[in-house]
């Protein structure tokens, strides 16, 4: 039997679902056809790839080894197909991009608008996800690029520093009527009520680490799962929050309050898989990021960074 691409796809589907029935549904083929194709693959290799004895179908030890190479082959073939169809003049193509949740609040809108204006023939697939999921998706070739923060990265991930994000304590007009925004020592935060992002956000971890270093425990009245929600809340209450300066700049009704010492800055990075195929669309997006950073006046990374 000649090994065909479908045999690899079928095996990976059964391994993922742990069931011939669910895999067949996902592949839109009949279960008997799927079982027959897997048996043909096993006969051609002379080994048993799947353990069918339990309630869940599992890979055998040999199957686990074969699966790793099958996944690599599928990734390479997918990249090859994309390379063949990639048009260097950017008249058509696709870009798969992921961002961490913070950037939904200020970067995604201008970025997507500018990219579409420049390259209307490129289909942009945009996903919001945590940084660990993003790096896993890059390594699996499920996305082309990611925008996140500089941190220890998984092996095989390349990070290019693009700008520095500053965070500030932010208040709305009701706070200003109650007291005039002025500089505060970090210990004075204990006198405020705050609205912050929920603890599952990396930005919240960054803020909590700042509180912890200075041994201050503010009163957190509201936790929200989006920056947009925090903006709406602070505009209508006397609560304070912590936001990227780029968000505050887009909302003139918000004011910043100087903290001493200030909240630490973070470096924003463009992530990609080392050695992975980079399409013309991906290169164009990287160029756009540098243009956008300059046009919007975001701070560049410190000299000597890459």
C-alpha positions as CSV (number, residue, x, y, z in Angstrom):
1,X,0.0,0.0,0.0
2,X,1.2,3.5,-0.9
3,X,1.2,5.8,2.1
4,X,-1.1,8.8,1.5
5,X,-1.6,12.0,3.3
6,X,-5.1,11.0,4.4
7,X,-3.7,8.0,6.4
8,X,-1.7,10.5,8.6
9,X,-4.7,12.8,9.0
10,X,-6.9,9.9,10.0
11,X,-4.5,8.5,12.5
12,X,-4.0,11.9,14.1
13,X,-7.7,12.4,14.3
14,X,-8.3,9.1,16.1
15,X,-5.5,9.9,18.5
16,X,-6.9,13.3,19.3
17,X,-10.5,12.2,19.8
18,X,-9.7,8.8,21.4
19,X,-12.6,7.4,19.5
20,X,-13.3,6.2,15.9
21,X,-16.8,7.5,16.1
22,X,-15.9,11.1,17.0
23,X,-12.9,11.1,14.7
24,X,-15.1,9.9,11.8
25,X,-17.7,12.6,12.5
26,X,-14.9,15.2,12.5
27,X,-13.4,13.9,9.3
28,X,-16.9,13.6,7.6
29,X,-16.3,10.0,6.7
30,X,-18.0,6.7,7.8
31,X,-16.6,4.9,10.8
32,X,-16.0,1.6,8.8
33,X,-14.0,3.5,6.2
34,X,-11.9,5.2,8.9
35,X,-11.2,1.8,10.6
36,X,-10.3,0.2,7.3
37,X,-7.9,3.0,6.4
38,X,-6.1,2.8,9.8
39,X,-5.8,-1.0,9.5
40,X,-4.3,-0.6,6.0
41,X,-1.7,1.8,7.5
42,X,-0.9,-0.6,10.3
43,X,-0.5,-3.5,7.8
44,X,1.8,-1.4,5.6
45,X,4.0,-0.6,8.6
46,X,3.8,-4.0,10.1
47,X,3.0,-2.7,13.6
48,X,-0.1,-1.9,15.8
49,X,-0.5,1.8,16.1
50,X,-3.7,1.9,18.2
51,X,-4.8,0.0,21.3
52,X,-8.5,-0.7,20.8
53,X,-9.0,-2.9,23.9
54,X,-10.3,-0.2,26.3
55,X,-13.3,2.2,26.2
56,X,-11.0,4.8,24.8
57,X,-8.8,4.2,21.8
58,X,-5.2,5.0,22.7
59,X,-1.9,5.1,20.8
60,X,0.5,2.2,21.5
61,X,4.1,2.9,22.3
62,X,5.0,2.5,18.7
63,X,2.0,4.7,17.8
64,X,3.2,7.5,20.0
65,X,6.5,7.5,18.2
66,X,4.9,7.4,14.8
67,X,2.4,10.2,15.8
68,X,5.3,12.6,16.5
69,X,6.7,12.2,13.0
70,X,3.3,12.3,11.5
71,X,2.6,15.6,13.1
72,X,5.9,17.0,11.9
73,X,5.1,15.8,8.4
74,X,1.7,17.4,8.4
75,X,3.2,20.7,9.6
76,X,5.8,20.6,6.9
77,X,3.2,19.8,4.2
78,X,0.9,22.6,5.4
79,X,3.8,25.1,5.3
80,X,4.7,23.9,1.9
81,X,1.2,24.4,0.6
82,X,1.1,27.9,2.1
83,X,4.5,28.7,0.6
84,X,3.3,27.6,-2.9
85,X,0.2,29.8,-2.6
86,X,1.9,32.8,-1.0
87,X,1.9,35.7,-3.3
88,X,4.9,38.0,-2.9
89,X,3.0,41.1,-4.2
90,X,0.5,40.7,-1.3
91,X,-2.5,40.7,-3.7
92,X,-3.8,37.7,-1.8
93,X,-2.8,35.5,1.1
94,X,-3.5,34.8,4.8
95,X,-2.1,35.8,8.1
96,X,-2.9,34.0,11.4
97,X,-2.2,36.4,14.3
98,X,-2.7,36.0,18.1
99,X,-2.5,38.7,20.8
100,X,-2.7,38.6,24.6
101,X,-5.9,40.2,26.0
102,X,-4.3,43.5,27.0
103,X,-3.8,44.5,23.4
104,X,-7.5,44.2,22.6
105,X,-7.9,47.4,24.5
106,X,-5.7,49.6,22.3
107,X,-3.6,48.0,19.7
108,X,-5.8,45.6,17.8
109,X,-8.2,48.2,16.3
110,X,-5.5,50.5,14.7
111,X,-3.4,47.6,13.7
112,X,-6.1,45.6,11.9
113,X,-7.4,48.8,10.2
114,X,-4.0,49.8,8.9
115,X,-3.2,46.3,7.8
116,X,-6.5,45.9,5.9
117,X,-6.0,49.3,4.3
118,X,-2.6,48.5,3.1
119,X,-3.3,44.9,2.1
120,X,-7.0,44.3,1.4
121,X,-6.4,41.0,-0.3
122,X,-4.8,39.4,2.8
123,X,-7.2,37.5,5.0
124,X,-6.4,38.3,8.7
125,X,-7.3,35.7,11.3
126,X,-7.1,37.2,14.7
127,X,-7.2,35.3,18.0
128,X,-7.0,36.4,21.6
129,X,-5.1,33.9,23.9
130,X,-2.8,33.7,26.9
131,X,1.0,33.8,26.2
132,X,1.6,30.1,27.0
133,X,-1.2,29.0,24.6
134,X,0.2,31.4,22.0
135,X,3.7,29.9,22.1
136,X,2.3,26.4,21.9
137,X,0.2,27.4,18.9
138,X,3.3,28.9,17.2
139,X,5.3,25.7,17.8
140,X,2.4,23.7,16.4
141,X,2.2,26.0,13.3
142,X,-1.4,26.9,14.2
143,X,-0.6,30.7,14.0
144,X,2.1,32.7,12.2
145,X,2.8,35.5,14.6
146,X,2.0,36.5,18.2
147,X,2.1,39.8,20.1
148,X,2.8,39.4,23.8
149,X,5.2,40.6,26.5
150,X,8.9,39.8,26.9
151,X,9.5,36.9,29.3
152,X,11.2,33.6,29.4
153,X,10.0,31.9,26.2
154,X,9.6,28.2,25.2
155,X,12.4,26.7,23.3
156,X,11.9,27.3,19.6
157,X,10.3,30.7,20.0
158,X,11.9,33.8,18.6
159,X,11.0,37.2,20.2
160,X,11.5,40.6,18.5
161,X,11.2,43.6,20.8
162,X,9.0,46.3,19.3
163,X,8.0,48.8,22.0
164,X,7.8,49.5,25.7
165,X,4.4,49.7,27.4
166,X,4.0,52.0,30.4
167,X,1.2,51.5,33.0
168,X,-0.3,54.2,35.3
169,X,-2.9,54.6,38.0
170,X,-6.0,56.0,36.2
171,X,-9.1,57.8,37.5
172,X,-12.2,59.2,36.0
173,X,-14.1,62.5,36.4
174,X,-16.0,61.4,39.6
175,X,-12.7,60.8,41.3
176,X,-11.5,64.2,40.2
177,X,-14.5,65.9,41.7
178,X,-13.9,64.1,45.0
179,X,-10.2,64.9,45.1
180,X,-7.8,66.5,42.7
181,X,-5.5,64.0,41.0
182,X,-2.0,64.4,42.4
183,X,1.1,62.3,43.0
184,X,0.6,59.4,45.4
185,X,3.2,57.3,47.3
186,X,2.6,53.6,46.7
187,X,1.5,53.2,50.4
188,X,-1.4,55.6,49.7
189,X,-2.9,53.0,47.4
190,X,-4.3,51.4,50.6
191,X,-6.7,54.4,50.9
192,X,-8.2,53.8,47.4
193,X,-10.8,51.4,46.0
194,X,-9.6,49.9,42.8
195,X,-11.2,48.1,39.8
196,X,-8.6,45.8,38.2
197,X,-8.4,43.0,35.7
198,X,-9.1,39.5,37.0
199,X,-6.2,37.4,38.4
200,X,-6.0,35.2,35.2
201,X,-4.6,38.1,33.2
202,X,-0.8,38.6,32.9
203,X,-1.3,42.3,33.4
204,X,-2.9,41.7,36.8
205,X,0.0,39.5,37.8
206,X,2.3,42.3,36.9
207,X,0.3,44.8,39.0
208,X,0.1,42.4,42.0
209,X,3.8,41.8,41.9
210,X,4.3,45.6,42.2
211,X,1.9,45.7,45.2
212,X,3.8,42.8,46.7
213,X,7.2,44.4,46.3
214,X,6.0,47.4,48.2
215,X,3.9,45.6,50.8
216,X,0.7,47.4,50.0
217,X,-2.8,45.8,49.9
218,X,-5.3,48.0,48.1
219,X,-9.0,47.4,48.4
220,X,-10.1,45.8,45.2
221,X,-13.8,46.6,44.8
222,X,-14.3,45.2,41.2
223,X,-12.5,42.7,39.0
224,X,-13.3,42.6,35.3
225,X,-12.2,40.5,32.4
226,X,-11.6,43.3,29.9
227,X,-9.9,46.6,29.7
228,X,-12.9,48.1,28.0
229,X,-15.0,47.2,31.1
230,X,-12.5,48.9,33.4
231,X,-12.6,52.1,31.3
232,X,-16.4,52.1,31.5
233,X,-16.4,51.5,35.2
234,X,-13.8,54.2,36.1
235,X,-15.5,56.7,33.9
236,X,-18.7,56.3,36.0
237,X,-17.4,55.8,39.6
238,X,-14.8,57.1,42.0
239,X,-12.8,53.9,41.6
240,X,-9.3,54.0,40.3
241,X,-7.6,51.4,38.0
242,X,-4.3,50.6,36.4
243,X,-4.2,50.9,32.6
244,X,-1.6,51.1,29.8
245,X,-0.9,54.7,29.0
246,X,-1.9,54.1,25.4
247,X,-5.4,53.3,26.5
248,X,-5.6,56.4,28.7
249,X,-4.4,58.5,25.8
250,X,-7.4,57.4,23.8
251,X,-9.9,58.5,26.5
252,X,-9.5,62.2,27.3
253,X,-12.0,61.9,30.2
254,X,-9.5,59.8,32.1
255,X,-6.7,61.2,34.2
256,X,-3.5,59.6,35.4
257,X,-2.2,59.9,38.9
258,X,1.6,59.8,39.4
259,X,2.7,56.9,41.6
260,X,6.0,56.9,43.5
261,X,7.7,54.7,42.7
262,X,6.1,54.2,39.3
263,X,4.7,51.0,38.0
264,X,7.4,49.0,36.1
265,X,7.4,49.1,32.3
266,X,7.0,46.0,30.1
267,X,8.5,45.2,26.7
268,X,6.1,44.2,23.9
269,X,7.4,41.5,21.6
270,X,6.5,40.0,18.2
271,X,6.7,36.2,18.5
272,X,7.3,33.6,15.8
273,X,8.6,30.1,15.5
274,X,12.3,29.8,15.0
275,X,13.0,28.4,11.5
276,X,9.4,28.4,10.5
277,X,8.2,29.6,7.1
278,X,7.4,33.3,7.1
279,X,5.0,34.4,4.4
280,X,5.1,37.8,2.6
281,X,2.1,38.7,4.7
282,X,4.0,38.0,7.9
283,X,6.9,40.1,6.8
284,X,4.5,42.9,5.8
285,X,2.8,42.8,9.2
286,X,6.2,43.0,11.0
287,X,7.0,46.2,9.0
288,X,3.5,47.5,9.8
289,X,4.2,47.1,13.6
290,X,7.2,49.3,13.4
291,X,5.3,51.9,11.4
292,X,2.4,51.9,13.9
293,X,4.8,52.1,16.9
294,X,6.4,55.2,15.4
295,X,3.2,56.8,14.2
296,X,1.5,56.4,17.6
297,X,4.5,57.6,19.6
298,X,5.0,54.4,21.6
299,X,8.3,54.2,23.4
300,X,11.0,52.2,21.7
301,X,12.8,49.4,23.5
302,X,16.0,50.3,25.3
303,X,19.1,50.6,23.1
304,X,20.9,47.3,22.5
305,X,17.7,45.2,22.5
306,X,16.5,43.3,19.5
